[in-house]
């Protein structure tokens, strides 16, 4: 992917990346408006799927394009910090919308469906946490970063993939499902 975009002018890359974020914001806002109505339909399911694919691609872009290998020197600090912060809040808002979607879906289903969903989300969440901690440990050893410095790692362009990778993506999605399942169980049991 870097070879494909690497030869483009910097300003064009900037517009492509931030244009991609604008599309994500529009998808999330449209999804939020659609979910305000209580009826679930195929259009909502398609919009959720598109938003999920958008965020998966965004995580990949940060992981692949916006993280410089440790062998490369970047004298600019981390120019992707604004993109990463916007992506973080956009993903957080998607997790909230996704949680609401799962909650409404589970309210319309039988009570016993919530239990397997909660079990699956707990399992995925636990695996994500363990694998993320292993990933951080591996990166720490490769780059010789002391663990006490983790609060400052976001400033380093070599470490963008510590925050945006498959494990953090799955943890966000599974946490949303777990919260929604728990709330649906509480609401149905009352």
Order of alpha helices (4+ residues) and beta strands (2+ residues): alpha-alpha-alpha-alpha-alpha-alpha
